[in-house]
Amino acid sequence: GNSVTQMEGPVTLSEEAFLTINCTYTATGYPSLFWYVQYPGEGLQLLLKATKADDKGSNKGFEATYRKETTSFHLEKGSVQVSDSAVYFCALPGSGNTPLVFGKGTRLSVIA
Amino acid sequence: DTEVTQTPKHLVMGMTNKKSLKCEQHMGHRAMYWYKQKAKKPPELMFVYSYEKLSINESVPSRFSPECPNSSLLNLHLHALQPEDSALYLCASSQDLAGGYQETQYFGPGTRLLVL
């Protein structure tokens, strides 16, 4: 079935540093791909998504490109802020009766 | 508006109590979900409703009882819970399941449950 492997943290960066969180997937066909973010004490928020190969999702300065050749959907941001401290989940639709398959999550801490 | 609301935000209950969690969305979505999330883990699916009918029950113990009274509301009734049921309970919704699970799921803020 569909699966996702996500770089595990924690990741600690200084403010204004460049961020990459790696995500690779295994899937049948070409599913939509998602990044969700969970700020401390909150639920999950959709950060961005891409629905087909070579699509780039972007939001709040974050970007991820749907790469079919490398089966990847890496999350990037050019200059992180303290307010970006959160847990980031890569996800895709599951196979069979599984609506969403999540990566294990990457905890990002940004220090001033 | 992509908002899913959940009440209460926090809940403390004893093992003999009965309580309910509520979820509401007004996006016209016809698929709704309950997830359970333990600390430092991704969410785990519990139930899926499609057009107010239970579509998936992921072998959840019967002390959790879902209910979908209409297309906007989803409840989770809790009875005789165990301390290990303490977790963040997340509700989500999506347009529908017609295209499989390609539709975006929108999550609520969650109810943080503590069972004593």
Contacts between the chains, C-beta under 8 A, distances in Angstrom:
chain1	res1	chain2	res2	distance
A	31	B	102	6.5
A	32	B	102	4.9
A	32	B	104	7.5
A	34	B	104	7.0
A	36	B	107	7.5
A	41	B	112	8.0
A	42	B	109	5.7
A	42	B	110	7.2
A	43	B	6	7.6
A	43	B	88	7.6
A	43	B	90	5.4
A	43	B	107	4.7
A	43	B	108	5.4
A	43	B	109	4.2
A	43	B	110	4.2
A	44	B	43	7.0
A	44	B	90	6.7
A	44	B	92	7.8
A	44	B	107	4.2
A	45	B	107	7.0
A	46	B	2	7.7
A	46	B	104	6.0
A	46	B	105	7.8
A	46	B	106	6.6
A	46	B	107	7.8
A	49	B	104	6.1
A	51	B	102	7.4
A	89	B	42	5.8
A	93	B	100	6.2
A	93	B	101	3.7
A	93	B	102	5.7
A	94	B	101	6.5
A	97	B	48	7.9
A	97	B	56	5.2
A	98	B	45	6.9
A	98	B	101	7.5
A	99	B	33	6.4
A	99	B	45	6.3
A	99	B	48	6.2
A	99	B	56	7.7
A	99	B	94	7.8
A	99	B	101	4.4
A	99	B	105	6.8
A	100	B	45	7.5
A	100	B	101	6.6
A	100	B	105	6.1
A	102	B	42	3.6
A	102	B	43	6.4
A	103	B	42	6.8
A	104	B	41	7.6
A	104	B	42	6.2
A	105	B	40	7.4
A	105	B	41	7.5
A	105	B	42	5.6
A	107	B	40	7.8
